[in-house]
Amino acid sequence: MSHFARISAATRIESLAKQLSLPNSAIGRGEIALLGDTTKELKVKPFVDSHPFQELTFSTAIAEYLARPLAKLTPEQVAYIDAICTSTLNKQEVMKQVRDFFHPLPGTNNAE
């Protein structure tokens, strides 16, 4: 854009700004208060959850215990695990019931 075209465009913008009653700061003249005193202080809330890499997830723990992915289990086995996790979220109890279901002791009845 040539120098003359730039001056002409600036003049047109200034003329339009006057018609719209815009302040000079809106077209680049005068002091511009960017943020001023309109900012609000944000409240800080600390993140209180435990570290995600240290928490036990039942699906991962059960898959590691069984040494196979849960996707390889039968629908009945997955349903049983879901039922266990629905009834309790106690880690020891969940793992005990999984052990008893998948590796019952000889002479015990595993039917529920």
Biopython code that builds the backbone (N, CA, C, O; Angstrom):
import numpy as np
from Bio.PDB.StructureBuilder import StructureBuilder

atoms = [
    (1, "MET", "N", (0.850, -1.156, 0.000)),
    (1, "MET", "CA", (0.000, 0.000, 0.000)),
    (1, "MET", "C", (0.909, 1.237, 0.000)),
    (1, "MET", "O", (1.852, 1.323, 0.787)),
    (2, "SER", "N", (0.621, 2.170, -0.871)),
    (2, "SER", "CA", (1.449, 3.365, -0.983)),
    (2, "SER", "C", (1.194, 4.318, 0.179)),
    (2, "SER", "O", (0.219, 4.191, 0.919)),
    (3, "HIS", "N", (2.099, 5.267, 0.307)),
    (3, "HIS", "CA", (1.999, 6.255, 1.384)),
    (3, "HIS", "C", (0.698, 7.047, 1.262)),
    (3, "HIS", "O", (0.016, 7.291, 2.257)),
    (4, "PHE", "N", (0.366, 7.441, 0.052)),
    (4, "PHE", "CA", (-0.861, 8.211, -0.182)),
    (4, "PHE", "C", (-2.095, 7.387, 0.187)),
    (4, "PHE", "O", (-3.037, 7.911, 0.781)),
    (5, "ALA", "N", (-2.090, 6.106, -0.163)),
    (5, "ALA", "CA", (-3.236, 5.243, 0.132)),
    (5, "ALA", "C", (-3.397, 5.063, 1.638)),
    (5, "ALA", "O", (-4.519, 5.019, 2.142)),
    (6, "ARG", "N", (-2.276, 4.957, 2.361)),
    (6, "ARG", "CA", (-2.336, 4.807, 3.811)),
    (6, "ARG", "C", (-2.912, 6.052, 4.475)),
    (6, "ARG", "O", (-3.731, 5.955, 5.388)),
    (7, "ILE", "N", (-2.484, 7.208, 4.014)),
    (7, "ILE", "CA", (-2.997, 8.466, 4.578)),
    (7, "ILE", "C", (-4.484, 8.592, 4.286)),
    (7, "ILE", "O", (-5.266, 9.008, 5.141)),
    (8, "SER", "N", (-4.859, 8.233, 3.078)),
    (8, "SER", "CA", (-6.265, 8.307, 2.681)),
    (8, "SER", "C", (-7.117, 7.361, 3.532)),
    (8, "SER", "O", (-8.206, 7.730, 3.972)),
    (9, "ALA", "N", (-6.624, 6.149, 3.760)),
    (9, "ALA", "CA", (-7.361, 5.178, 4.574)),
    (9, "ALA", "C", (-7.479, 5.672, 6.010)),
    (9, "ALA", "O", (-8.536, 5.533, 6.627)),
    (10, "ALA", "N", (-6.411, 6.244, 6.547)),
    (10, "ALA", "CA", (-6.433, 6.764, 7.913)),
    (10, "ALA", "C", (-7.424, 7.913, 8.038)),
    (10, "ALA", "O", (-8.126, 8.026, 9.043)),
    (11, "THR", "N", (-7.479, 8.754, 7.032)),
    (11, "THR", "CA", (-8.421, 9.879, 7.042)),
    (11, "THR", "C", (-9.858, 9.372, 7.024)),
    (11, "THR", "O", (-10.714, 9.894, 7.739)),
    (12, "ARG", "N", (-10.123, 8.356, 6.206)),
    (12, "ARG", "CA", (-11.475, 7.782, 6.148)),
    (12, "ARG", "C", (-11.858, 7.139, 7.482)),
    (12, "ARG", "O", (-12.995, 7.270, 7.934)),
    (13, "ILE", "N", (-10.926, 6.458, 8.095)),
    (13, "ILE", "CA", (-11.206, 5.820, 9.388)),
    (13, "ILE", "C", (-11.489, 6.880, 10.442)),
    (13, "ILE", "O", (-12.404, 6.729, 11.250)),
    (14, "GLU", "N", (-10.705, 7.952, 10.433)),
    (14, "GLU", "CA", (-10.919, 9.028, 11.397)),
    (14, "GLU", "C", (-12.275, 9.687, 11.178)),
    (14, "GLU", "O", (-12.974, 10.010, 12.139)),
    (15, "SER", "N", (-12.642, 9.883, 9.934)),
    (15, "SER", "CA", (-13.939, 10.485, 9.607)),
    (15, "SER", "C", (-15.084, 9.594, 10.080)),
    (15, "SER", "O", (-16.059, 10.080, 10.653)),
    (16, "LEU", "N", (-14.961, 8.298, 9.840)),
    (16, "LEU", "CA", (-15.993, 7.354, 10.299)),
    (16, "LEU", "C", (-16.070, 7.327, 11.825)),
    (16, "LEU", "O", (-17.161, 7.243, 12.390)),
    (17, "ALA", "N", (-14.926, 7.396, 12.489)),
    (17, "ALA", "CA", (-14.901, 7.388, 13.950)),
    (17, "ALA", "C", (-15.622, 8.603, 14.512)),
    (17, "ALA", "O", (-16.330, 8.497, 15.513)),
    (18, "LYS", "N", (-15.448, 9.749, 13.881)),
    (18, "LYS", "CA", (-16.146, 10.955, 14.339)),
    (18, "LYS", "C", (-17.643, 10.810, 14.146)),
    (18, "LYS", "O", (-18.423, 11.252, 14.991)),
    (19, "GLN", "N", (-18.060, 10.190, 13.035)),
    (19, "GLN", "CA", (-19.487, 9.979, 12.777)),
    (19, "GLN", "C", (-20.093, 9.035, 13.817)),
    (19, "GLN", "O", (-21.247, 9.185, 14.218)),
    (20, "LEU", "N", (-19.295, 8.071, 14.239)),
    (20, "LEU", "CA", (-19.770, 7.098, 15.225)),
    (20, "LEU", "C", (-19.574, 7.587, 16.655)),
    (20, "LEU", "O", (-19.989, 6.920, 17.602)),
    (21, "SER", "N", (-18.956, 8.723, 16.811)),
    (21, "SER", "CA", (-18.642, 9.311, 18.117)),
    (21, "SER", "C", (-17.709, 8.419, 18.932)),
    (21, "SER", "O", (-17.876, 8.287, 20.145)),
    (22, "LEU", "N", (-16.750, 7.822, 18.285)),
    (22, "LEU", "CA", (-15.753, 7.020, 18.984)),
    (22, "LEU", "C", (-14.702, 7.932, 19.587)),
    (22, "LEU", "O", (-14.361, 8.950, 18.985)),
    (23, "PRO", "N", (-14.182, 7.600, 20.751)),
    (23, "PRO", "CA", (-13.108, 8.407, 21.326)),
    (23, "PRO", "C", (-11.824, 8.218, 20.519)),
    (23, "PRO", "O", (-11.656, 7.216, 19.824)),
    (24, "ASN", "N", (-10.935, 9.183, 20.619)),
    (24, "ASN", "CA", (-9.672, 9.113, 19.885)),
    (24, "ASN", "C", (-8.864, 7.873, 20.245)),
    (24, "ASN", "O", (-8.123, 7.352, 19.411)),
    (25, "SER", "N", (-9.000, 7.397, 21.476)),
    (25, "SER", "CA", (-8.226, 6.219, 21.881)),
    (25, "SER", "C", (-8.626, 4.987, 21.074)),
    (25, "SER", "O", (-7.828, 4.062, 20.922)),
    (26, "ALA", "N", (-9.846, 4.967, 20.558)),
    (26, "ALA", "CA", (-10.297, 3.815, 19.780)),
    (26, "ALA", "C", (-9.648, 3.769, 18.412)),
    (26, "ALA", "O", (-9.553, 2.698, 17.813)),
    (27, "ILE", "N", (-9.201, 4.906, 17.905)),
    (27, "ILE", "CA", (-8.568, 4.914, 16.582)),
    (27, "ILE", "C", (-7.061, 5.083, 16.676)),
    (27, "ILE", "O", (-6.396, 5.302, 15.663)),
    (28, "GLY", "N", (-6.523, 4.984, 17.868)),
    (28, "GLY", "CA", (-5.078, 4.978, 18.017)),
    (28, "GLY", "C", (-4.486, 6.299, 18.444)),
    (28, "GLY", "O", (-3.265, 6.457, 18.430)),
    (29, "ARG", "N", (-5.315, 7.254, 18.824)),
    (29, "ARG", "CA", (-4.789, 8.538, 19.282)),
    (29, "ARG", "C", (-5.140, 8.721, 20.748)),
    (29, "ARG", "O", (-6.237, 8.366, 21.178)),
    (30, "GLY", "N", (-4.240, 9.257, 21.489)),
    (30, "GLY", "CA", (-4.500, 9.525, 22.898)),
    (30, "GLY", "C", (-4.061, 8.366, 23.773)),
    (30, "GLY", "O", (-3.479, 7.389, 23.303)),
    (31, "GLU", "N", (-4.351, 8.498, 25.040)),
    (31, "GLU", "CA", (-3.986, 7.488, 26.028)),
    (31, "GLU", "C", (-4.931, 6.296, 25.926)),
    (31, "GLU", "O", (-6.143, 6.458, 25.783)),
    (32, "ILE", "N", (-4.377, 5.136, 26.000)),
    (32, "ILE", "CA", (-5.193, 3.924, 25.969)),
    (32, "ILE", "C", (-5.044, 3.222, 27.314)),
    (32, "ILE", "O", (-3.946, 2.830, 27.708)),
    (33, "ALA", "N", (-6.136, 3.074, 27.989)),
    (33, "ALA", "CA", (-6.134, 2.327, 29.243)),
    (33, "ALA", "C", (-6.519, 0.895, 28.905)),
    (33, "ALA", "O", (-7.695, 0.597, 28.694)),
    (34, "LEU", "N", (-5.544, 0.021, 28.853)),
    (34, "LEU", "CA", (-5.815, -1.344, 28.411)),
    (34, "LEU", "C", (-6.664, -2.116, 29.412)),
    (34, "LEU", "O", (-7.728, -2.621, 29.054)),
    (35, "LEU", "N", (-6.222, -2.215, 30.632)),
    (35, "LEU", "CA", (-6.975, -2.983, 31.606)),
    (35, "LEU", "C", (-7.475, -2.125, 32.753)),
    (35, "LEU", "O", (-8.527, -2.402, 33.328)),
    (36, "GLY", "N", (-6.751, -1.121, 33.075)),
    (36, "GLY", "CA", (-7.169, -0.227, 34.143)),
    (36, "GLY", "C", (-7.468, -0.966, 35.429)),
    (36, "GLY", "O", (-6.776, -1.916, 35.794)),
    (37, "ASP", "N", (-8.515, -0.514, 36.114)),
    (37, "ASP", "CA", (-8.899, -1.113, 37.385)),
    (37, "ASP", "C", (-10.081, -2.058, 37.233)),
    (37, "ASP", "O", (-10.808, -2.300, 38.196)),
    (38, "THR", "N", (-10.278, -2.591, 36.045)),
    (38, "THR", "CA", (-11.432, -3.463, 35.813)),
    (38, "THR", "C", (-11.125, -4.926, 36.097)),
    (38, "THR", "O", (-11.997, -5.781, 35.942)),
    (39, "THR", "N", (-9.905, -5.225, 36.506)),
    (39, "THR", "CA", (-9.556, -6.621, 36.750)),
    (39, "THR", "C", (-10.050, -7.061, 38.122)),
    (39, "THR", "O", (-10.095, -6.278, 39.070)),
    (40, "LYS", "N", (-10.416, -8.331, 38.198)),
    (40, "LYS", "CA", (-10.845, -8.917, 39.464)),
    (40, "LYS", "C", (-9.803, -9.924, 39.914)),
    (40, "LYS", "O", (-9.170, -10.594, 39.098)),
    (41, "GLU", "N", (-9.638, -10.019, 41.208)),
    (41, "GLU", "CA", (-8.723, -11.021, 41.733)),
    (41, "GLU", "C", (-9.436, -12.370, 41.727)),
    (41, "GLU", "O", (-10.551, -12.496, 42.233)),
    (42, "LEU", "N", (-8.786, -13.366, 41.153)),
    (42, "LEU", "CA", (-9.373, -14.695, 41.080)),
    (42, "LEU", "C", (-9.137, -15.446, 42.379)),
    (42, "LEU", "O", (-8.083, -15.330, 43.003)),
    (43, "LYS", "N", (-10.132, -16.212, 42.768)),
    (43, "LYS", "CA", (-9.987, -17.040, 43.958)),
    (43, "LYS", "C", (-9.167, -18.269, 43.589)),
    (43, "LYS", "O", (-9.357, -18.863, 42.528)),
    (44, "VAL", "N", (-8.269, -18.633, 44.462)),
    (44, "VAL", "CA", (-7.414, -19.790, 44.233)),
    (44, "VAL", "C", (-7.922, -20.936, 45.080)),
    (44, "VAL", "O", (-8.109, -20.797, 46.289)),
    (45, "LYS", "N", (-8.147, -22.078, 44.431)),
    (45, "LYS", "CA", (-8.571, -23.268, 45.148)),
    (45, "LYS", "C", (-7.548, -24.366, 44.856)),
    (45, "LYS", "O", (-7.422, -24.800, 43.711)),
    (46, "PRO", "N", (-6.826, -24.815, 45.862)),
    (46, "PRO", "CA", (-5.804, -25.834, 45.617)),
    (46, "PRO", "C", (-6.424, -27.154, 45.186)),
    (46, "PRO", "O", (-7.540, -27.497, 45.578)),
    (47, "PHE", "N", (-5.679, -27.880, 44.376)),
    (47, "PHE", "CA", (-6.093, -29.187, 43.901)),
    (47, "PHE", "C", (-5.794, -30.191, 45.005)),
    (47, "PHE", "O", (-4.641, -30.341, 45.409)),
    (48, "VAL", "N", (-6.827, -30.884, 45.500)),
    (48, "VAL", "CA", (-6.650, -31.728, 46.670)),
    (48, "VAL", "C", (-6.661, -33.224, 46.365)),
    (48, "VAL", "O", (-6.425, -34.029, 47.266)),
    (49, "ASP", "N", (-6.925, -33.613, 45.137)),
    (49, "ASP", "CA", (-6.924, -35.040, 44.823)),
    (49, "ASP", "C", (-5.516, -35.599, 44.940)),
    (49, "ASP", "O", (-4.525, -34.876, 44.831)),
    (50, "SER", "N", (-5.453, -36.902, 45.163)),
    (50, "SER", "CA", (-4.146, -37.536, 45.249)),
    (50, "SER", "C", (-3.492, -37.547, 43.875)),
    (50, "SER", "O", (-4.143, -37.311, 42.857)),
    (51, "HIS", "N", (-2.233, -37.817, 43.866)),
    (51, "HIS", "CA", (-1.485, -37.872, 42.613)),
    (51, "HIS", "C", (-2.045, -39.007, 41.761)),
    (51, "HIS", "O", (-2.087, -40.146, 42.225)),
    (52, "PRO", "N", (-2.478, -38.732, 40.522)),
    (52, "PRO", "CA", (-3.154, -39.757, 39.727)),
    (52, "PRO", "C", (-2.295, -40.983, 39.427)),
    (52, "PRO", "O", (-2.836, -42.067, 39.206)),
    (53, "PHE", "N", (-0.971, -40.837, 39.416)),
    (53, "PHE", "CA", (-0.131, -41.987, 39.121)),
    (53, "PHE", "C", (0.101, -42.856, 40.355)),
    (53, "PHE", "O", (0.653, -43.951, 40.251)),
    (54, "GLN", "N", (-0.320, -42.367, 41.523)),
    (54, "GLN", "CA", (-0.153, -43.143, 42.739)),
    (54, "GLN", "C", (-1.455, -43.774, 43.204)),
    (54, "GLN", "O", (-1.445, -44.604, 44.112)),
    (55, "GLU", "N", (-2.582, -43.393, 42.595)),
    (55, "GLU", "CA", (-3.828, -43.983, 43.065)),
    (55, "GLU", "C", (-4.055, -45.343, 42.407)),
    (55, "GLU", "O", (-3.649, -45.589, 41.272)),
    (56, "LEU", "N", (-4.705, -46.194, 43.150)),
    (56, "LEU", "CA", (-5.001, -47.535, 42.669)),
    (56, "LEU", "C", (-6.306, -47.490, 41.895)),
    (56, "LEU", "O", (-7.328, -47.032, 42.407)),
    (57, "THR", "N", (-6.268, -47.956, 40.691)),
    (57, "THR", "CA", (-7.512, -48.118, 39.957)),
    (57, "THR", "C", (-7.787, -49.607, 39.923)),
    (57, "THR", "O", (-6.903, -50.413, 39.631)),
    (58, "PHE", "N", (-9.014, -49.957, 40.222)),
    (58, "PHE", "CA", (-9.348, -51.367, 40.346)),
    (58, "PHE", "C", (-9.102, -52.131, 39.053)),
    (58, "PHE", "O", (-8.585, -53.248, 39.079)),
    (59, "SER", "N", (-9.469, -51.536, 37.923)),
    (59, "SER", "CA", (-9.301, -52.270, 36.668)),
    (59, "SER", "C", (-7.836, -52.589, 36.406)),
    (59, "SER", "O", (-7.511, -53.693, 35.971)),
    (60, "THR", "N", (-6.951, -51.632, 36.666)),
    (60, "THR", "CA", (-5.524, -51.873, 36.460)),
    (60, "THR", "C", (-4.994, -52.900, 37.450)),
    (60, "THR", "O", (-4.251, -53.804, 37.068)),
    (61, "ALA", "N", (-5.367, -52.770, 38.710)),
    (61, "ALA", "CA", (-4.884, -53.704, 39.731)),
    (61, "ALA", "C", (-5.376, -55.121, 39.456)),
    (61, "ALA", "O", (-4.622, -56.082, 39.606)),
    (62, "ILE", "N", (-6.632, -55.253, 39.056)),
    (62, "ILE", "CA", (-7.185, -56.587, 38.782)),
    (62, "ILE", "C", (-6.523, -57.183, 37.550)),
    (62, "ILE", "O", (-6.179, -58.365, 37.541)),
    (63, "ALA", "N", (-6.340, -56.372, 36.506)),
    (63, "ALA", "CA", (-5.683, -56.868, 35.291)),
    (63, "ALA", "C", (-4.254, -57.303, 35.588)),
    (63, "ALA", "O", (-3.796, -58.321, 35.068)),
    (64, "GLU", "N", (-3.546, -56.543, 36.419)),
    (64, "GLU", "CA", (-2.182, -56.930, 36.787)),
    (64, "GLU", "C", (-2.188, -58.213, 37.603)),
    (64, "GLU", "O", (-1.340, -59.080, 37.394)),
    (65, "TYR", "N", (-3.127, -58.346, 38.527)),
    (65, "TYR", "CA", (-3.210, -59.552, 39.345)),
    (65, "TYR", "C", (-3.481, -60.780, 38.475)),
    (65, "TYR", "O", (-2.879, -61.835, 38.672)),
    (66, "LEU", "N", (-4.399, -60.630, 37.505)),
    (66, "LEU", "CA", (-4.752, -61.757, 36.635)),
    (66, "LEU", "C", (-3.734, -61.975, 35.524)),
    (66, "LEU", "O", (-3.767, -63.000, 34.842)),
    (67, "ALA", "N", (-2.836, -61.022, 35.339)),
    (67, "ALA", "CA", (-1.810, -61.073, 34.293)),
    (67, "ALA", "C", (-2.429, -61.165, 32.902)),
    (67, "ALA", "O", (-1.906, -61.841, 32.017)),
    (68, "ARG", "N", (-3.548, -60.474, 32.727)),
    (68, "ARG", "CA", (-4.176, -60.384, 31.404)),
    (68, "ARG", "C", (-5.132, -59.194, 31.397)),
    (68, "ARG", "O", (-5.664, -58.813, 32.440)),
    (69, "PRO", "N", (-5.347, -58.610, 30.221)),
    (69, "PRO", "CA", (-6.264, -57.469, 30.152)),
    (69, "PRO", "C", (-7.697, -57.892, 30.438)),
    (69, "PRO", "O", (-8.093, -59.014, 30.124)),
    (70, "LEU", "N", (-8.468, -56.996, 31.032)),
    (70, "LEU", "CA", (-9.856, -57.317, 31.358)),
    (70, "LEU", "C", (-10.689, -57.557, 30.105)),
    (70, "LEU", "O", (-11.718, -58.229, 30.170)),
    (71, "ALA", "N", (-10.265, -57.023, 28.976)),
    (71, "ALA", "CA", (-10.997, -57.236, 27.721)),
    (71, "ALA", "C", (-10.966, -58.701, 27.294)),
    (71, "ALA", "O", (-11.804, -59.130, 26.501)),
    (72, "LYS", "N", (-10.018, -59.466, 27.806)),
    (72, "LYS", "CA", (-9.915, -60.890, 27.466)),
    (72, "LYS", "C", (-10.815, -61.763, 28.339)),
    (72, "LYS", "O", (-10.941, -62.961, 28.084)),
    (73, "LEU", "N", (-11.438, -61.186, 29.359)),
    (73, "LEU", "CA", (-12.310, -61.960, 30.245)),
    (73, "LEU", "C", (-13.660, -62.198, 29.585)),
    (73, "LEU", "O", (-14.052, -61.482, 28.664)),
    (74, "THR", "N", (-14.354, -63.204, 30.065)),
    (74, "THR", "CA", (-15.697, -63.485, 29.553)),
    (74, "THR", "C", (-16.665, -62.426, 30.086)),
    (74, "THR", "O", (-16.370, -61.777, 31.090)),
    (75, "PRO", "N", (-17.806, -62.244, 29.435)),
    (75, "PRO", "CA", (-18.792, -61.280, 29.941)),
    (75, "PRO", "C", (-19.232, -61.592, 31.375)),
    (75, "PRO", "O", (-19.497, -60.677, 32.154)),
    (76, "GLU", "N", (-19.311, -62.882, 31.725)),
    (76, "GLU", "CA", (-19.699, -63.261, 33.082)),
    (76, "GLU", "C", (-18.638, -62.834, 34.095)),
    (76, "GLU", "O", (-18.968, -62.357, 35.181)),
    (77, "GLN", "N", (-17.369, -63.004, 33.736)),
    (77, "GLN", "CA", (-16.287, -62.611, 34.637)),
    (77, "GLN", "C", (-16.268, -61.092, 34.839)),
    (77, "GLN", "O", (-16.075, -60.609, 35.955)),
    (78, "VAL", "N", (-16.470, -60.349, 33.751)),
    (78, "VAL", "CA", (-16.510, -58.886, 33.848)),
    (78, "VAL", "C", (-17.704, -58.445, 34.690)),
    (78, "VAL", "O", (-17.589, -57.522, 35.497)),
    (79, "ALA", "N", (-18.840, -59.097, 34.506)),
    (79, "ALA", "CA", (-20.034, -58.766, 35.292)),
    (79, "ALA", "C", (-19.785, -59.024, 36.775)),
    (79, "ALA", "O", (-20.228, -58.247, 37.621)),
    (80, "TYR", "N", (-19.080, -60.107, 37.096)),
    (80, "TYR", "CA", (-18.776, -60.410, 38.491)),
    (80, "TYR", "C", (-17.869, -59.331, 39.092)),
    (80, "TYR", "O", (-18.092, -58.881, 40.216)),
    (81, "ILE", "N", (-16.854, -58.923, 38.343)),
    (81, "ILE", "CA", (-15.948, -57.870, 38.820)),
    (81, "ILE", "C", (-16.718, -56.564, 39.013)),
    (81, "ILE", "O", (-16.507, -55.858, 39.999)),
    (82, "ASP", "N", (-17.607, -56.243, 38.077)),
    (82, "ASP", "CA", (-18.436, -55.038, 38.220)),
    (82, "ASP", "C", (-19.290, -55.112, 39.481)),
    (82, "ASP", "O", (-19.443, -54.123, 40.198)),
    (83, "ALA", "N", (-19.842, -56.293, 39.743)),
    (83, "ALA", "CA", (-20.679, -56.466, 40.936)),
    (83, "ALA", "C", (-19.857, -56.274, 42.211)),
    (83, "ALA", "O", (-20.329, -55.671, 43.175)),
    (84, "ILE", "N", (-18.635, -56.785, 42.211)),
    (84, "ILE", "CA", (-17.752, -56.606, 43.374)),
    (84, "ILE", "C", (-17.499, -55.119, 43.604)),
    (84, "ILE", "O", (-17.637, -54.624, 44.722)),
    (85, "CYS", "N", (-17.129, -54.415, 42.545)),
    (85, "CYS", "CA", (-16.790, -52.988, 42.675)),
    (85, "CYS", "C", (-18.013, -52.141, 43.003)),
    (85, "CYS", "O", (-17.882, -51.055, 43.568)),
    (86, "THR", "N", (-19.198, -52.627, 42.652)),
    (86, "THR", "CA", (-20.422, -51.917, 43.012)),
    (86, "THR", "C", (-20.737, -52.107, 44.491)),
    (86, "THR", "O", (-21.251, -51.202, 45.149)),
    (87, "SER", "N", (-20.424, -53.295, 45.006)),
    (87, "SER", "CA", (-20.756, -53.587, 46.402)),
    (87, "SER", "C", (-19.781, -52.954, 47.390)),
    (87, "SER", "O", (-20.185, -52.574, 48.489)),
    (88, "THR", "N", (-18.515, -52.834, 47.026)),
    (88, "THR", "CA", (-17.521, -52.251, 47.931)),
    (88, "THR", "C", (-16.397, -51.617, 47.130)),
    (88, "THR", "O", (-16.085, -52.051, 46.021)),
    (89, "LEU", "N", (-15.799, -50.595, 47.699)),
    (89, "LEU", "CA", (-14.619, -49.984, 47.096)),
    (89, "LEU", "C", (-13.401, -50.171, 47.996)),
    (89, "LEU", "O", (-12.376, -49.515, 47.811)),
    (90, "ASN", "N", (-13.521, -51.070, 48.970)),
    (90, "ASN", "CA", (-12.408, -51.395, 49.845)),
    (90, "ASN", "C", (-11.415, -52.243, 49.059)),
    (90, "ASN", "O", (-11.753, -53.328, 48.585)),
    (91, "LYS", "N", (-10.198, -51.747, 48.923)),
    (91, "LYS", "CA", (-9.195, -52.402, 48.086)),
    (91, "LYS", "C", (-8.951, -53.850, 48.504)),
    (91, "LYS", "O", (-8.924, -54.745, 47.658)),
    (92, "GLN", "N", (-8.776, -54.081, 49.791)),
    (92, "GLN", "CA", (-8.488, -55.440, 50.253)),
    (92, "GLN", "C", (-9.664, -56.374, 49.976)),
    (92, "GLN", "O", (-9.469, -57.517, 49.562)),
    (93, "GLU", "N", (-10.873, -55.892, 50.202)),
    (93, "GLU", "CA", (-12.060, -56.726, 49.982)),
    (93, "GLU", "C", (-12.247, -57.045, 48.500)),
    (93, "GLU", "O", (-12.567, -58.178, 48.140)),
    (94, "VAL", "N", (-12.047, -56.051, 47.650)),
    (94, "VAL", "CA", (-12.180, -56.282, 46.200)),
    (94, "VAL", "C", (-11.168, -57.324, 45.750)),
    (94, "VAL", "O", (-11.526, -58.275, 45.055)),
    (95, "MET", "N", (-9.914, -57.156, 46.139)),
    (95, "MET", "CA", (-8.883, -58.098, 45.693)),
    (95, "MET", "C", (-9.104, -59.484, 46.282)),
    (95, "MET", "O", (-8.818, -60.479, 45.616)),
    (96, "LYS", "N", (-9.607, -59.581, 47.520)),
    (96, "LYS", "CA", (-9.901, -60.887, 48.114)),
    (96, "LYS", "C", (-10.979, -61.596, 47.309)),
    (96, "LYS", "O", (-10.851, -62.782, 47.006)),
    (97, "GLN", "N", (-12.048, -60.872, 46.959)),
    (97, "GLN", "CA", (-13.131, -61.496, 46.201)),
    (97, "GLN", "C", (-12.676, -61.888, 44.793)),
    (97, "GLN", "O", (-13.102, -62.917, 44.269)),
    (98, "VAL", "N", (-11.826, -61.084, 44.188)),
    (98, "VAL", "CA", (-11.292, -61.429, 42.860)),
    (98, "VAL", "C", (-10.438, -62.683, 42.962)),
    (98, "VAL", "O", (-10.557, -63.588, 42.136)),
    (99, "ARG", "N", (-9.567, -62.741, 43.985)),
    (99, "ARG", "CA", (-8.729, -63.936, 44.187)),
    (99, "ARG", "C", (-9.591, -65.173, 44.389)),
    (99, "ARG", "O", (-9.347, -66.217, 43.785)),
    (100, "ASP", "N", (-10.608, -65.046, 45.249)),
    (100, "ASP", "CA", (-11.475, -66.191, 45.536)),
    (100, "ASP", "C", (-12.240, -66.643, 44.297)),
    (100, "ASP", "O", (-12.482, -67.836, 44.118)),
    (101, "PHE", "N", (-12.619, -65.706, 43.452)),
    (101, "PHE", "CA", (-13.392, -66.050, 42.256)),
    (101, "PHE", "C", (-12.519, -66.702, 41.187)),
    (101, "PHE", "O", (-12.917, -67.697, 40.581)),
    (102, "PHE", "N", (-11.338, -66.147, 40.956)),
    (102, "PHE", "CA", (-10.499, -66.643, 39.871)),
    (102, "PHE", "C", (-9.575, -67.777, 40.296)),
    (102, "PHE", "O", (-9.177, -68.591, 39.462)),
    (103, "HIS", "N", (-9.231, -67.844, 41.559)),
    (103, "HIS", "CA", (-8.339, -68.902, 42.044)),
    (103, "HIS", "C", (-8.898, -69.476, 43.342)),
    (103, "HIS", "O", (-8.307, -69.281, 44.405)),
    (104, "PRO", "N", (-10.028, -70.179, 43.272)),
    (104, "PRO", "CA", (-10.612, -70.709, 44.517)),
    (104, "PRO", "C", (-9.706, -71.775, 45.131)),
    (104, "PRO", "O", (-9.020, -72.518, 44.431)),
    (105, "LEU", "N", (-9.730, -71.821, 46.448)),
    (105, "LEU", "CA", (-8.965, -72.850, 47.147)),
    (105, "LEU", "C", (-9.623, -74.202, 46.922)),
    (105, "LEU", "O", (-10.848, -74.280, 46.827)),
    (106, "PRO", "N", (-8.837, -75.262, 46.833)),
    (106, "PRO", "CA", (-9.432, -76.587, 46.643)),
    (106, "PRO", "C", (-10.373, -76.926, 47.800)),
    (106, "PRO", "O", (-10.064, -76.677, 48.965)),
    (107, "GLY", "N", (-11.516, -77.493, 47.456)),
    (107, "GLY", "CA", (-12.472, -77.907, 48.469)),
    (107, "GLY", "C", (-13.449, -76.822, 48.866)),
    (107, "GLY", "O", (-14.281, -77.040, 49.747)),
    (108, "THR", "N", (-13.370, -75.632, 48.227)),
    (108, "THR", "CA", (-14.335, -74.575, 48.540)),
    (108, "THR", "C", (-15.282, -74.402, 47.370)),
    (108, "THR", "O", (-14.926, -74.660, 46.220)),
    (109, "ASN", "N", (-16.479, -73.967, 47.672)),
    (109, "ASN", "CA", (-17.483, -73.749, 46.640)),
    (109, "ASN", "C", (-17.446, -72.277, 46.243)),
    (109, "ASN", "O", (-17.556, -71.402, 47.102)),
    (110, "ASN", "N", (-17.293, -71.995, 44.952)),
    (110, "ASN", "CA", (-17.171, -70.625, 44.472)),
    (110, "ASN", "C", (-18.496, -70.069, 43.967)),
    (110, "ASN", "O", (-18.540, -68.924, 43.515)),
    (111, "ALA", "N", (-19.563, -70.834, 44.029)),
    (111, "ALA", "CA", (-20.848, -70.369, 43.503)),
    (111, "ALA", "C", (-21.456, -69.358, 44.450)),
    (111, "ALA", "O", (-21.370, -69.495, 45.670)),
    (112, "GLU", "N", (-22.075, -68.335, 43.866)),
    (112, "GLU", "CA", (-22.754, -67.339, 44.692)),
    (112, "GLU", "C", (-24.190, -67.234, 44.249)),
    (112, "GLU", "O", (-24.954, -66.449, 44.812)),
]
sb = StructureBuilder()
sb.init_structure("model")
sb.init_model(0)
sb.init_chain("A")
sb.init_seg("    ")
for serial, (resi, resn, name, xyz) in enumerate(atoms, 1):
    if name == "N":
        sb.init_residue(resn, " ", resi, " ")
    sb.init_atom(name, np.array(xyz, "f"), 0.0, 1.0, " ", f" {name:<3s}", serial, name[0])
structure = sb.get_structure()
